[in-house]
Amino acid sequence: MVDGVSGGGARTWDFFVSYTGADRRWAEWVAWQLEDAGYQVLIQAWDFAPRL
């Protein structure tokens, strides 16, 4: 796996960080720590874009 993509082309993650608006800063800190440790993290604030 490289950059969260498996051999079949599907994205994979080690962790999904879910949170409410009030906890966004904590969730981003947790995600940052996990990524710094080498894990692939999916977090709404970084990985989801609004649909137009």
mmCIF entry with sequence, helices, sheets and N, C-alpha, C, O atoms, coordinates in Angstrom:
data_MODEL
# 
_entry.id   MODEL 
# 
_entity.id                         1 
_entity.type                       polymer 
_entity.pdbx_number_of_molecules   1 
# 
_entity_poly.entity_id                      1 
_entity_poly.type                           'polypeptide(L)' 
_entity_poly.nstd_linkage                   no 
_entity_poly.nstd_monomer                   no 
_entity_poly.pdbx_seq_one_letter_code       MVDGVSGGGARTWDFFVSYTGADRRWAEWVAWQLEDAGYQVLIQAWDFAPRL 
_entity_poly.pdbx_seq_one_letter_code_can   MVDGVSGGGARTWDFFVSYTGADRRWAEWVAWQLEDAGYQVLIQAWDFAPRL 
_entity_poly.pdbx_strand_id                 A 
# 
loop_
_entity_poly_seq.entity_id 
_entity_poly_seq.num 
_entity_poly_seq.mon_id 
_entity_poly_seq.hetero 
1 1  MET n 
1 2  VAL n 
1 3  ASP n 
1 4  GLY n 
1 5  VAL n 
1 6  SER n 
1 7  GLY n 
1 8  GLY n 
1 9  GLY n 
1 10 ALA n 
1 11 ARG n 
1 12 THR n 
1 13 TRP n 
1 14 ASP n 
1 15 PHE n 
1 16 PHE n 
1 17 VAL n 
1 18 SER n 
1 19 TYR n 
1 20 THR n 
1 21 GLY n 
1 22 ALA n 
1 23 ASP n 
1 24 ARG n 
1 25 ARG n 
1 26 TRP n 
1 27 ALA n 
1 28 GLU n 
1 29 TRP n 
1 30 VAL n 
1 31 ALA n 
1 32 TRP n 
1 33 GLN n 
1 34 LEU n 
1 35 GLU n 
1 36 ASP n 
1 37 ALA n 
1 38 GLY n 
1 39 TYR n 
1 40 GLN n 
1 41 VAL n 
1 42 LEU n 
1 43 ILE n 
1 44 GLN n 
1 45 ALA n 
1 46 TRP n 
1 47 ASP n 
1 48 PHE n 
1 49 ALA n 
1 50 PRO n 
1 51 ARG n 
1 52 LEU n 
# 
_struct_asym.id          A 
_struct_asym.entity_id   1 
# 
loop_
_struct_conf.conf_type_id 
_struct_conf.id 
_struct_conf.pdbx_PDB_helix_id 
_struct_conf.beg_label_comp_id 
_struct_conf.beg_label_asym_id 
_struct_conf.beg_label_seq_id 
_struct_conf.pdbx_beg_PDB_ins_code 
_struct_conf.end_label_comp_id 
_struct_conf.end_label_asym_id 
_struct_conf.end_label_seq_id 
_struct_conf.pdbx_end_PDB_ins_code 
_struct_conf.beg_auth_comp_id 
_struct_conf.beg_auth_asym_id 
_struct_conf.beg_auth_seq_id 
_struct_conf.end_auth_comp_id 
_struct_conf.end_auth_asym_id 
_struct_conf.end_auth_seq_id 
_struct_conf.pdbx_PDB_helix_class 
_struct_conf.details 
_struct_conf.pdbx_PDB_helix_length 
HELX_P HELX_P1 AA1 GLY A 21 ? ASP A 23 ? GLY A 21 ASP A 23 5 ? 3  
HELX_P HELX_P2 AA2 ARG A 24 ? ASP A 36 ? ARG A 24 ASP A 36 1 ? 13 
HELX_P HELX_P3 AA3 GLN A 44 ? ASP A 47 ? GLN A 44 ASP A 47 1 ? 4  
# 
_struct_conf_type.id          HELX_P 
_struct_conf_type.criteria    ? 
_struct_conf_type.reference   ? 
# 
_struct_sheet.id               AA1 
_struct_sheet.type             ? 
_struct_sheet.number_strands   2 
_struct_sheet.details          ? 
# 
_struct_sheet_order.sheet_id     AA1 
_struct_sheet_order.range_id_1   1 
_struct_sheet_order.range_id_2   2 
_struct_sheet_order.offset       ? 
_struct_sheet_order.sense        parallel 
# 
loop_
_struct_sheet_range.sheet_id 
_struct_sheet_range.id 
_struct_sheet_range.beg_label_comp_id 
_struct_sheet_range.beg_label_asym_id 
_struct_sheet_range.beg_label_seq_id 
_struct_sheet_range.pdbx_beg_PDB_ins_code 
_struct_sheet_range.end_label_comp_id 
_struct_sheet_range.end_label_asym_id 
_struct_sheet_range.end_label_seq_id 
_struct_sheet_range.pdbx_end_PDB_ins_code 
_struct_sheet_range.beg_auth_comp_id 
_struct_sheet_range.beg_auth_asym_id 
_struct_sheet_range.beg_auth_seq_id 
_struct_sheet_range.end_auth_comp_id 
_struct_sheet_range.end_auth_asym_id 
_struct_sheet_range.end_auth_seq_id 
AA1 1 PHE A 15 ? VAL A 17 ? PHE A 15 VAL A 17 
AA1 2 VAL A 41 ? ILE A 43 ? VAL A 41 ILE A 43 
# 
loop_
_atom_site.group_PDB 
_atom_site.id 
_atom_site.type_symbol 
_atom_site.label_atom_id 
_atom_site.label_alt_id 
_atom_site.label_comp_id 
_atom_site.label_asym_id 
_atom_site.label_entity_id 
_atom_site.label_seq_id 
_atom_site.pdbx_PDB_ins_code 
_atom_site.Cartn_x 
_atom_site.Cartn_y 
_atom_site.Cartn_z 
_atom_site.occupancy 
_atom_site.B_iso_or_equiv 
_atom_site.pdbx_formal_charge 
_atom_site.auth_seq_id 
_atom_site.auth_comp_id 
_atom_site.auth_asym_id 
_atom_site.auth_atom_id 
_atom_site.pdbx_PDB_model_num 
ATOM 1   N N  . MET A 1 1  ? 0.845   -1.178 0.000  1.00 0.00 ? 1  MET A N  1 
ATOM 2   C CA . MET A 1 1  ? 0.000   0.000  0.000  1.00 0.00 ? 1  MET A CA 1 
ATOM 3   C C  . MET A 1 1  ? 0.884   1.233  0.000  1.00 0.00 ? 1  MET A C  1 
ATOM 4   O O  . MET A 1 1  ? 1.826   1.323  0.788  1.00 0.00 ? 1  MET A O  1 
ATOM 5   N N  . VAL A 1 2  ? 0.595   2.167  -0.862 1.00 0.00 ? 2  VAL A N  1 
ATOM 6   C CA . VAL A 1 2  ? 1.319   3.435  -0.927 1.00 0.00 ? 2  VAL A CA 1 
ATOM 7   C C  . VAL A 1 2  ? 0.282   4.546  -0.917 1.00 0.00 ? 2  VAL A C  1 
ATOM 8   O O  . VAL A 1 2  ? -0.675  4.512  -1.690 1.00 0.00 ? 2  VAL A O  1 
ATOM 9   N N  . ASP A 1 3  ? 0.467   5.527  -0.046 1.00 0.00 ? 3  ASP A N  1 
ATOM 10  C CA . ASP A 1 3  ? -0.455  6.663  0.048  1.00 0.00 ? 3  ASP A CA 1 
ATOM 11  C C  . ASP A 1 3  ? -1.909  6.247  0.199  1.00 0.00 ? 3  ASP A C  1 
ATOM 12  O O  . ASP A 1 3  ? -2.800  6.874  -0.375 1.00 0.00 ? 3  ASP A O  1 
ATOM 13  N N  . GLY A 1 4  ? -2.155  5.183  0.973  1.00 0.00 ? 4  GLY A N  1 
ATOM 14  C CA . GLY A 1 4  ? -3.517  4.772  1.254  1.00 0.00 ? 4  GLY A CA 1 
ATOM 15  C C  . GLY A 1 4  ? -4.219  4.060  0.116  1.00 0.00 ? 4  GLY A C  1 
ATOM 16  O O  . GLY A 1 4  ? -5.438  3.893  0.156  1.00 0.00 ? 4  GLY A O  1 
ATOM 17  N N  . VAL A 1 5  ? -3.467  3.629  -0.917 1.00 0.00 ? 5  VAL A N  1 
ATOM 18  C CA . VAL A 1 5  ? -4.084  2.939  -2.042 1.00 0.00 ? 5  VAL A CA 1 
ATOM 19  C C  . VAL A 1 5  ? -3.592  1.504  -2.051 1.00 0.00 ? 5  VAL A C  1 
ATOM 20  O O  . VAL A 1 5  ? -2.385  1.260  -2.035 1.00 0.00 ? 5  VAL A O  1 
ATOM 21  N N  . SER A 1 6  ? -4.516  0.554  -2.075 1.00 0.00 ? 6  SER A N  1 
ATOM 22  C CA . SER A 1 6  ? -4.151  -0.864 -2.097 1.00 0.00 ? 6  SER A CA 1 
ATOM 23  C C  . SER A 1 6  ? -3.766  -1.265 -3.514 1.00 0.00 ? 6  SER A C  1 
ATOM 24  O O  . SER A 1 6  ? -3.914  -0.478 -4.449 1.00 0.00 ? 6  SER A O  1 
ATOM 25  N N  . GLY A 1 7  ? -3.275  -2.479 -3.670 1.00 0.00 ? 7  GLY A N  1 
ATOM 26  C CA . GLY A 1 7  ? -2.868  -2.969 -4.981 1.00 0.00 ? 7  GLY A CA 1 
ATOM 27  C C  . GLY A 1 7  ? -3.995  -2.958 -5.997 1.00 0.00 ? 7  GLY A C  1 
ATOM 28  O O  . GLY A 1 7  ? -3.736  -2.840 -7.194 1.00 0.00 ? 7  GLY A O  1 
ATOM 29  N N  . GLY A 1 8  ? -5.235  -3.076 -5.551 1.00 0.00 ? 8  GLY A N  1 
ATOM 30  C CA . GLY A 1 8  ? -6.377  -3.060 -6.451 1.00 0.00 ? 8  GLY A CA 1 
ATOM 31  C C  . GLY A 1 8  ? -6.846  -1.665 -6.810 1.00 0.00 ? 8  GLY A C  1 
ATOM 32  O O  . GLY A 1 8  ? -7.806  -1.521 -7.566 1.00 0.00 ? 8  GLY A O  1 
ATOM 33  N N  . GLY A 1 9  ? -6.198  -0.634 -6.291 1.00 0.00 ? 9  GLY A N  1 
ATOM 34  C CA . GLY A 1 9  ? -6.562  0.742  -6.593 1.00 0.00 ? 9  GLY A CA 1 
ATOM 35  C C  . GLY A 1 9  ? -7.542  1.369  -5.625 1.00 0.00 ? 9  GLY A C  1 
ATOM 36  O O  . GLY A 1 9  ? -7.789  2.572  -5.701 1.00 0.00 ? 9  GLY A O  1 
ATOM 37  N N  . ALA A 1 10 ? -8.116  0.583  -4.705 1.00 0.00 ? 10 ALA A N  1 
ATOM 38  C CA . ALA A 1 10 ? -9.065  1.132  -3.731 1.00 0.00 ? 10 ALA A CA 1 
ATOM 39  C C  . ALA A 1 10 ? -8.303  1.771  -2.573 1.00 0.00 ? 10 ALA A C  1 
ATOM 40  O O  . ALA A 1 10 ? -7.297  1.231  -2.112 1.00 0.00 ? 10 ALA A O  1 
ATOM 41  N N  . ARG A 1 11 ? -8.782  2.913  -2.109 1.00 0.00 ? 11 ARG A N  1 
ATOM 42  C CA . ARG A 1 11 ? -8.136  3.563  -0.963 1.00 0.00 ? 11 ARG A CA 1 
ATOM 43  C C  . ARG A 1 11 ? -8.414  2.776  0.300  1.00 0.00 ? 11 ARG A C  1 
ATOM 44  O O  . ARG A 1 11 ? -9.511  2.253  0.495  1.00 0.00 ? 11 ARG A O  1 
ATOM 45  N N  . THR A 1 12 ? -7.419  2.700  1.146  1.00 0.00 ? 12 THR A N  1 
ATOM 46  C CA . THR A 1 12 ? -7.569  2.039  2.440  1.00 0.00 ? 12 THR A CA 1 
ATOM 47  C C  . THR A 1 12 ? -7.038  2.962  3.524  1.00 0.00 ? 12 THR A C  1 
ATOM 48  O O  . THR A 1 12 ? -6.138  3.766  3.283  1.00 0.00 ? 12 THR A O  1 
ATOM 49  N N  . TRP A 1 13 ? -7.595  2.842  4.704  1.00 0.00 ? 13 TRP A N  1 
ATOM 50  C CA . TRP A 1 13 ? -7.151  3.657  5.822  1.00 0.00 ? 13 TRP A CA 1 
ATOM 51  C C  . TRP A 1 13 ? -6.993  2.777  7.039  1.00 0.00 ? 13 TRP A C  1 
ATOM 52  O O  . TRP A 1 13 ? -7.637  1.737  7.175  1.00 0.00 ? 13 TRP A O  1 
ATOM 53  N N  . ASP A 1 14 ? -6.111  3.228  7.924  1.00 0.00 ? 14 ASP A N  1 
ATOM 54  C CA . ASP A 1 14 ? -5.932  2.541  9.203  1.00 0.00 ? 14 ASP A CA 1 
ATOM 55  C C  . ASP A 1 14 ? -6.944  3.039  10.225 1.00 0.00 ? 14 ASP A C  1 
ATOM 56  O O  . ASP A 1 14 ? -7.401  2.279  11.079 1.00 0.00 ? 14 ASP A O  1 
ATOM 57  N N  . PHE A 1 15 ? -7.296  4.333  10.133 1.00 0.00 ? 15 PHE A N  1 
ATOM 58  C CA . PHE A 1 15 ? -8.218  4.947  11.097 1.00 0.00 ? 15 PHE A CA 1 
ATOM 59  C C  . PHE A 1 15 ? -9.167  5.889  10.391 1.00 0.00 ? 15 PHE A C  1 
ATOM 60  O O  . PHE A 1 15 ? -8.798  6.563  9.429  1.00 0.00 ? 15 PHE A O  1 
ATOM 61  N N  . PHE A 1 16 ? -10.404 5.928  10.884 1.00 0.00 ? 16 PHE A N  1 
ATOM 62  C CA . PHE A 1 16 ? -11.380 6.942  10.496 1.00 0.00 ? 16 PHE A CA 1 
ATOM 63  C C  . PHE A 1 16 ? -11.658 7.752  11.750 1.00 0.00 ? 16 PHE A C  1 
ATOM 64  O O  . PHE A 1 16 ? -12.106 7.205  12.758 1.00 0.00 ? 16 PHE A O  1 
ATOM 65  N N  . VAL A 1 17 ? -11.396 9.044  11.696 1.00 0.00 ? 17 VAL A N  1 
ATOM 66  C CA . VAL A 1 17 ? -11.615 9.910  12.853 1.00 0.00 ? 17 VAL A CA 1 
ATOM 67  C C  . VAL A 1 17 ? -12.935 10.642 12.651 1.00 0.00 ? 17 VAL A C  1 
ATOM 68  O O  . VAL A 1 17 ? -13.074 11.458 11.740 1.00 0.00 ? 17 VAL A O  1 
ATOM 69  N N  . SER A 1 18 ? -13.897 10.343 13.509 1.00 0.00 ? 18 SER A N  1 
ATOM 70  C CA . SER A 1 18 ? -15.214 10.956 13.467 1.00 0.00 ? 18 SER A CA 1 
ATOM 71  C C  . SER A 1 18 ? -15.335 11.943 14.631 1.00 0.00 ? 18 SER A C  1 
ATOM 72  O O  . SER A 1 18 ? -14.782 11.717 15.708 1.00 0.00 ? 18 SER A O  1 
ATOM 73  N N  . TYR A 1 19 ? -16.054 13.027 14.405 1.00 0.00 ? 19 TYR A N  1 
ATOM 74  C CA . TYR A 1 19 ? -16.153 14.052 15.444 1.00 0.00 ? 19 TYR A CA 1 
ATOM 75  C C  . TYR A 1 19 ? -17.368 14.944 15.192 1.00 0.00 ? 19 TYR A C  1 
ATOM 76  O O  . TYR A 1 19 ? -17.961 14.913 14.113 1.00 0.00 ? 19 TYR A O  1 
ATOM 77  N N  . THR A 1 20 ? -17.727 15.731 16.192 1.00 0.00 ? 20 THR A N  1 
ATOM 78  C CA . THR A 1 20 ? -18.746 16.766 16.034 1.00 0.00 ? 20 THR A CA 1 
ATOM 79  C C  . THR A 1 20 ? -18.018 18.097 15.896 1.00 0.00 ? 20 THR A C  1 
ATOM 80  O O  . THR A 1 20 ? -16.817 18.182 16.157 1.00 0.00 ? 20 THR A O  1 
ATOM 81  N N  . GLY A 1 21 ? -18.730 19.117 15.494 1.00 0.00 ? 21 GLY A N  1 
ATOM 82  C CA . GLY A 1 21 ? -18.120 20.428 15.288 1.00 0.00 ? 21 GLY A CA 1 
ATOM 83  C C  . GLY A 1 21 ? -17.345 20.946 16.486 1.00 0.00 ? 21 GLY A C  1 
ATOM 84  O O  . GLY A 1 21 ? -16.280 21.545 16.329 1.00 0.00 ? 21 GLY A O  1 
ATOM 85  N N  . ALA A 1 22 ? -17.871 20.720 17.677 1.00 0.00 ? 22 ALA A N  1 
ATOM 86  C CA . ALA A 1 22 ? -17.219 21.214 18.886 1.00 0.00 ? 22 ALA A CA 1 
ATOM 87  C C  . ALA A 1 22 ? -15.869 20.544 19.143 1.00 0.00 ? 22 ALA A C  1 
ATOM 88  O O  . ALA A 1 22 ? -15.022 21.092 19.847 1.00 0.00 ? 22 ALA A O  1 
ATOM 89  N N  . ASP A 1 23 ? -15.675 19.355 18.567 1.00 0.00 ? 23 ASP A N  1 
ATOM 90  C CA . ASP A 1 23 ? -14.443 18.599 18.813 1.00 0.00 ? 23 ASP A CA 1 
ATOM 91  C C  . ASP A 1 23 ? -13.488 18.582 17.628 1.00 0.00 ? 23 ASP A C  1 
ATOM 92  O O  . ASP A 1 23 ? -12.540 17.798 17.617 1.00 0.00 ? 23 ASP A O  1 
ATOM 93  N N  . ARG A 1 24 ? -13.717 19.421 16.641 1.00 0.00 ? 24 ARG A N  1 
ATOM 94  C CA . ARG A 1 24 ? -12.888 19.397 15.434 1.00 0.00 ? 24 ARG A CA 1 
ATOM 95  C C  . ARG A 1 24 ? -11.398 19.580 15.744 1.00 0.00 ? 24 ARG A C  1 
ATOM 96  O O  . ARG A 1 24 ? -10.567 18.864 15.185 1.00 0.00 ? 24 ARG A O  1 
ATOM 97  N N  . ARG A 1 25 ? -11.052 20.511 16.609 1.00 0.00 ? 25 ARG A N  1 
ATOM 98  C CA . ARG A 1 25 ? -9.626  20.747 16.900 1.00 0.00 ? 25 ARG A CA 1 
ATOM 99  C C  . ARG A 1 25 ? -8.976  19.520 17.512 1.00 0.00 ? 25 ARG A C  1 
ATOM 100 O O  . ARG A 1 25 ? -7.845  19.179 17.164 1.00 0.00 ? 25 ARG A O  1 
ATOM 101 N N  . TRP A 1 26 ? -9.683  18.845 18.430 1.00 0.00 ? 26 TRP A N  1 
ATOM 102 C CA . TRP A 1 26 ? -9.144  17.617 19.027 1.00 0.00 ? 26 TRP A CA 1 
ATOM 103 C C  . TRP A 1 26 ? -9.009  16.530 17.976 1.00 0.00 ? 26 TRP A C  1 
ATOM 104 O O  . TRP A 1 26 ? -8.004  15.820 17.944 1.00 0.00 ? 26 TRP A O  1 
ATOM 105 N N  . ALA A 1 27 ? -10.009 16.391 17.118 1.00 0.00 ? 27 ALA A N  1 
ATOM 106 C CA . ALA A 1 27 ? -9.983  15.360 16.082 1.00 0.00 ? 27 ALA A CA 1 
ATOM 107 C C  . ALA A 1 27 ? -8.821  15.579 15.119 1.00 0.00 ? 27 ALA A C  1 
ATOM 108 O O  . ALA A 1 27 ? -8.150  14.626 14.723 1.00 0.00 ? 27 ALA A O  1 
ATOM 109 N N  . GLU A 1 28 ? -8.585  16.830 14.746 1.00 0.00 ? 28 GLU A N  1 
ATOM 110 C CA . GLU A 1 28 ? -7.465  17.128 13.860 1.00 0.00 ? 28 GLU A CA 1 
ATOM 111 C C  . GLU A 1 28 ? -6.136  16.836 14.547 1.00 0.00 ? 28 GLU A C  1 
ATOM 112 O O  . GLU A 1 28 ? -5.202  16.352 13.907 1.00 0.00 ? 28 GLU A O  1 
ATOM 113 N N  . TRP A 1 29 ? -6.044  17.124 15.839 1.00 0.00 ? 29 TRP A N  1 
ATOM 114 C CA . TRP A 1 29 ? -4.817  16.818 16.575 1.00 0.00 ? 29 TRP A CA 1 
ATOM 115 C C  . TRP A 1 29 ? -4.575  15.307 16.609 1.00 0.00 ? 29 TRP A C  1 
ATOM 116 O O  . TRP A 1 29 ? -3.455  14.848 16.384 1.00 0.00 ? 29 TRP A O  1 
ATOM 117 N N  . VAL A 1 30 ? -5.625  14.542 16.889 1.00 0.00 ? 30 VAL A N  1 
ATOM 118 C CA . VAL A 1 30 ? -5.510  13.082 16.923 1.00 0.00 ? 30 VAL A CA 1 
ATOM 119 C C  . VAL A 1 30 ? -5.085  12.564 15.545 1.00 0.00 ? 30 VAL A C  1 
ATOM 120 O O  . VAL A 1 30 ? -4.177  11.738 15.448 1.00 0.00 ? 30 VAL A O  1 
ATOM 121 N N  . ALA A 1 31 ? -5.731  13.042 14.489 1.00 0.00 ? 31 ALA A N  1 
ATOM 122 C CA . ALA A 1 31 ? -5.396  12.611 13.135 1.00 0.00 ? 31 ALA A CA 1 
ATOM 123 C C  . ALA A 1 31 ? -3.948  12.963 12.795 1.00 0.00 ? 31 ALA A C  1 
ATOM 124 O O  . ALA A 1 31 ? -3.240  12.164 12.181 1.00 0.00 ? 31 ALA A O  1 
ATOM 125 N N  . TRP A 1 32 ? -3.515  14.145 13.190 1.00 0.00 ? 32 TRP A N  1 
ATOM 126 C CA . TRP A 1 32 ? -2.137  14.571 12.939 1.00 0.00 ? 32 TRP A CA 1 
ATOM 127 C C  . TRP A 1 32 ? -1.155  13.626 13.636 1.00 0.00 ? 32 TRP A C  1 
ATOM 128 O O  . TRP A 1 32 ? -0.155  13.222 13.042 1.00 0.00 ? 32 TRP A O  1 
ATOM 129 N N  . GLN A 1 33 ? -1.435  13.278 14.875 1.00 0.00 ? 33 GLN A N  1 
ATOM 130 C CA . GLN A 1 33 ? -0.559  12.365 15.627 1.00 0.00 ? 33 GLN A CA 1 
ATOM 131 C C  . GLN A 1 33 ? -0.496  10.993 14.961 1.00 0.00 ? 33 GLN A C  1 
ATOM 132 O O  . GLN A 1 33 ? 0.578   10.401 14.854 1.00 0.00 ? 33 GLN A O  1 
ATOM 133 N N  . LEU A 1 34 ? -1.637  10.491 14.517 1.00 0.00 ? 34 LEU A N  1 
ATOM 134 C CA . LEU A 1 34 ? -1.676  9.189  13.863 1.00 0.00 ? 34 LEU A CA 1 
ATOM 135 C C  . LEU A 1 34 ? -0.901  9.210  12.541 1.00 0.00 ? 34 LEU A C  1 
ATOM 136 O O  . LEU A 1 34 ? -0.137  8.288  12.253 1.00 0.00 ? 34 LEU A O  1 
ATOM 137 N N  . GLU A 1 35 ? -1.100  10.265 11.738 1.00 0.00 ? 35 GLU A N  1 
ATOM 138 C CA . GLU A 1 35 ? -0.369  10.364 10.478 1.00 0.00 ? 35 GLU A CA 1 
ATOM 139 C C  . GLU A 1 35 ? 1.125   10.505 10.722 1.00 0.00 ? 35 GLU A C  1 
ATOM 140 O O  . GLU A 1 35 ? 1.935   9.935  9.991  1.00 0.00 ? 35 GLU A O  1 
ATOM 141 N N  . ASP A 1 36 ? 1.488   11.255 11.738 1.00 0.00 ? 36 ASP A N  1 
ATOM 142 C CA . ASP A 1 36 ? 2.905   11.425 12.078 1.00 0.00 ? 36 ASP A CA 1 
ATOM 143 C C  . ASP A 1 36 ? 3.536   10.086 12.482 1.00 0.00 ? 36 ASP A C  1 
ATOM 144 O O  . ASP A 1 36 ? 4.734   9.877  12.294 1.00 0.00 ? 36 ASP A O  1 
ATOM 145 N N  . ALA A 1 37 ? 2.729   9.196  13.030 1.00 0.00 ? 37 ALA A N  1 
ATOM 146 C CA . ALA A 1 37 ? 3.207   7.869  13.433 1.00 0.00 ? 37 ALA A CA 1 
ATOM 147 C C  . ALA A 1 37 ? 3.210   6.884  12.255 1.00 0.00 ? 37 ALA A C  1 
ATOM 148 O O  . ALA A 1 37 ? 3.595   5.725  12.415 1.00 0.00 ? 37 ALA A O  1 
ATOM 149 N N  . GLY A 1 38 ? 2.779   7.349  11.070 1.00 0.00 ? 38 GLY A N  1 
ATOM 150 C CA . GLY A 1 38 ? 2.845   6.514  9.882  1.00 0.00 ? 38 GLY A CA 1 
ATOM 151 C C  . GLY A 1 38 ? 1.558   5.843  9.467  1.00 0.00 ? 38 GLY A C  1 
ATOM 152 O O  . GLY A 1 38 ? 1.564   5.022  8.549  1.00 0.00 ? 38 GLY A O  1 
ATOM 153 N N  . TYR A 1 39 ? 0.452   6.168  10.117 1.00 0.00 ? 39 TYR A N  1 
ATOM 154 C CA . TYR A 1 39 ? -0.837  5.566  9.769  1.00 0.00 ? 39 TYR A CA 1 
ATOM 155 C C  . TYR A 1 39 ? -1.541  6.379  8.691  1.00 0.00 ? 39 TYR A C  1 
ATOM 156 O O  . TYR A 1 39 ? -1.289  7.574  8.536  1.00 0.00 ? 39 TYR A O  1 
ATOM 157 N N  . GLN A 1 40 ? -2.424  5.721  7.950  1.00 0.00 ? 40 GLN A N  1 
ATOM 158 C CA . GLN A 1 40 ? -3.288  6.382  6.977  1.00 0.00 ? 40 GLN A CA 1 
ATOM 159 C C  . GLN A 1 40 ? -4.585  6.733  7.696  1.00 0.00 ? 40 GLN A C  1 
ATOM 160 O O  . GLN A 1 40 ? -5.238  5.859  8.268  1.00 0.00 ? 40 GLN A O  1 
ATOM 161 N N  . VAL A 1 41 ? -4.959  8.012  7.667  1.00 0.00 ? 41 VAL A N  1 
ATOM 162 C CA . VAL A 1 41 ? -6.110  8.486  8.438  1.00 0.00 ? 41 VAL A CA 1 
ATOM 163 C C  . VAL A 1 41 ? -7.118  9.164  7.515  1.00 0.00 ? 41 VAL A C  1 
ATOM 164 O O  . VAL A 1 41 ? -6.752  9.970  6.660  1.00 0.00 ? 41 VAL A O  1 
ATOM 165 N N  . LEU A 1 42 ? -8.378  8.828  7.697  1.00 0.00 ? 42 LEU A N  1 
ATOM 166 C CA . LEU A 1 42 ? -9.468  9.494  6.997  1.00 0.00 ? 42 LEU A CA 1 
ATOM 167 C C  . LEU A 1 42 ? -10.168 10.392 8.010  1.00 0.00 ? 42 LEU A C  1 
ATOM 168 O O  . LEU A 1 42 ? -10.648 9.919  9.040  1.00 0.00 ? 42 LEU A O  1 
ATOM 169 N N  . ILE A 1 43 ? -10.226 11.692 7.714  1.00 0.00 ? 43 ILE A N  1 
ATOM 170 C CA . ILE A 1 43 ? -10.890 12.657 8.602  1.00 0.00 ? 43 ILE A CA 1 
ATOM 171 C C  . ILE A 1 43 ? -11.649 13.651 7.722  1.00 0.00 ? 43 ILE A C  1 
ATOM 172 O O  . ILE A 1 43 ? -11.126 14.142 6.722  1.00 0.00 ? 43 ILE A O  1 
ATOM 173 N N  . GLN A 1 44 ? -12.858 13.927 8.106  1.00 0.00 ? 44 GLN A N  1 
ATOM 174 C CA . GLN A 1 44 ? -13.743 14.778 7.310  1.00 0.00 ? 44 GLN A CA 1 
ATOM 175 C C  . GLN A 1 44 ? -13.101 16.118 6.962  1.00 0.00 ? 44 GLN A C  1 
ATOM 176 O O  . GLN A 1 44 ? -13.185 16.552 5.813  1.00 0.00 ? 44 GLN A O  1 
ATOM 177 N N  . ALA A 1 45 ? -12.474 16.771 7.903  1.00 0.00 ? 45 ALA A N  1 
ATOM 178 C CA . ALA A 1 45 ? -11.933 18.113 7.687  1.00 0.00 ? 45 ALA A CA 1 
ATOM 179 C C  . ALA A 1 45 ? -10.891 18.144 6.567  1.00 0.00 ? 45 ALA A C  1 
ATOM 180 O O  . ALA A 1 45 ? -10.738 19.166 5.899  1.00 0.00 ? 45 ALA A O  1 
ATOM 181 N N  . TRP A 1 46 ? -10.183 17.049 6.356  1.00 0.00 ? 46 TRP A N  1 
ATOM 182 C CA . TRP A 1 46 ? -9.111  17.014 5.361  1.00 0.00 ? 46 TRP A CA 1 
ATOM 183 C C  . TRP A 1 46 ? -9.470  16.259 4.104  1.00 0.00 ? 46 TRP A C  1 
ATOM 184 O O  . TRP A 1 46 ? -8.944  16.568 3.034  1.00 0.00 ? 46 TRP A O  1 
ATOM 185 N N  . ASP A 1 47 ? -10.353 15.274 4.199  1.00 0.00 ? 47 ASP A N  1 
ATOM 186 C CA . ASP A 1 47 ? -10.527 14.322 3.109  1.00 0.00 ? 47 ASP A CA 1 
ATOM 187 C C  . ASP A 1 47 ? -11.869 14.385 2.384  1.00 0.00 ? 47 ASP A C  1 
ATOM 188 O O  . ASP A 1 47 ? -12.058 13.672 1.398  1.00 0.00 ? 47 ASP A O  1 
ATOM 189 N N  . PHE A 1 48 ? -12.788 15.203 2.833  1.00 0.00 ? 48 PHE A N  1 
ATOM 190 C CA . PHE A 1 48 ? -14.077 15.319 2.169  1.00 0.00 ? 48 PHE A CA 1 
ATOM 191 C C  . PHE A 1 48 ? -14.220 16.715 1.581  1.00 0.00 ? 48 PHE A C  1 
ATOM 192 O O  . PHE A 1 48 ? -13.950 17.713 2.249  1.00 0.00 ? 48 PHE A O  1 
ATOM 193 N N  . ALA A 1 49 ? -14.644 16.772 0.335  1.00 0.00 ? 49 ALA A N  1 
ATOM 194 C CA . ALA A 1 49 ? -14.887 18.056 -0.319 1.00 0.00 ? 49 ALA A CA 1 
ATOM 195 C C  . ALA A 1 49 ? -16.381 18.206 -0.545 1.00 0.00 ? 49 ALA A C  1 
ATOM 196 O O  . ALA A 1 49 ? -17.074 17.215 -0.774 1.00 0.00 ? 49 ALA A O  1 
ATOM 197 N N  . PRO A 1 50 ? -16.886 19.429 -0.484 1.00 0.00 ? 50 PRO A N  1 
ATOM 198 C CA . PRO A 1 50 ? -18.313 19.623 -0.749 1.00 0.00 ? 50 PRO A CA 1 
ATOM 199 C C  . PRO A 1 50 ? -18.634 19.294 -2.208 1.00 0.00 ? 50 PRO A C  1 
ATOM 200 O O  . PRO A 1 50 ? -17.835 19.556 -3.106 1.00 0.00 ? 50 PRO A O  1 
ATOM 201 N N  . ARG A 1 51 ? -19.800 18.724 -2.423 1.00 0.00 ? 51 ARG A N  1 
ATOM 202 C CA . ARG A 1 51 ? -20.238 18.438 -3.790 1.00 0.00 ? 51 ARG A CA 1 
ATOM 203 C C  . ARG A 1 51 ? -20.898 19.682 -4.366 1.00 0.00 ? 51 ARG A C  1 
ATOM 204 O O  . ARG A 1 51 ? -21.701 20.340 -3.705 1.00 0.00 ? 51 ARG A O  1 
ATOM 205 N N  . LEU A 1 52 ? -20.554 19.984 -5.575 1.00 0.00 ? 52 LEU A N  1 
ATOM 206 C CA . LEU A 1 52 ? -21.126 21.162 -6.229 1.00 0.00 ? 52 LEU A CA 1 
ATOM 207 C C  . LEU A 1 52 ? -22.157 20.771 -7.250 1.00 0.00 ? 52 LEU A C  1 
ATOM 208 O O  . LEU A 1 52 ? -22.743 21.638 -7.899 1.00 0.00 ? 52 LEU A O  1 
# 
